[in-house]
């Protein structure tokens, strides 16, 4: 049997480092660049064009060509030597026409290098502001509903607080990954966060249900021993579920292309740390607050 709780201090230090790094990194980026995250046109508004070139060409070179042609305030991001993303603050109802115009300018500046438009997204500033507000509400509402579900499912403060801190930990991990690797915050990242919240809480509920069942069955053992036994009894299910899900998400990472890569990688990171938090965050935190709930659990 694996003694999971033996490694609680190491897990605690590891998680504190992750959370601390996130807040330090967020403060540094805020001071240096004025914003913590890079946001897609979903939130900022404007037009976003994904272009693939026949021969290597950097997004920075394409931005200079567009600036020389009168299209200013261009932000680019390179995905490979031949593929880059162009973001324009300008919003036009005919986004396809704007993309074709951008393509023509780049090809005119590099006549021996053919460009292909792979994706075009265009969002008005009003829609972007509304989407930002709705995304924040969606994540907060998901956390609130899960808190209420845990409370009604177990009726115990220690179990509820263990879940909530575990979920908050998962959200910070995903946001840290997005921030440090300079991924754009888009609706796909928000979708990944909500998915991971559901995935993580499902795993935690299974573990907590087994802990509560074993508390009544194993009367002579300490709560720490019962938690270890419960974690070992649910370990097989946890590994099989994580492995099966990772096969699908791993396929998206490899074959999904740049359009889905942010979503797929965020999901993969979230799944790994969601499993980790179910074992090393939710259960140890629950133990910290367990004493006040001890009598109601055994009754």
Buried (B, 14 or more C-beta within 10 A) or exposed (E): EEEBBEBBEEBBEEBEEBBEBBEEBBEEBEEEEEEBBBBBBBBBBBBBBBBBBEEEBBBEBBBBBBEEBEBEEBBBBBBEEBBBBBBBBBBBEEBEEBBBBBBEBBBEBBEEBEBEBBBBBBBEBEBBEEBBEEBEEBBEEBBEEBBEBBBEBBEBBBBBBBBBBBBBBBBBBBBBBBBEEEBBBBBBBBBBBBBBBEBBBEBBBBBBBBBBEBBEEBEEBEBBBBBBBBBBBBBEEBEEBBEEBBEEBBEBBEEBBBBBBBBBBBBBBBBBBBBBBBBBBBBBBBBEBBEEBEEEBEE
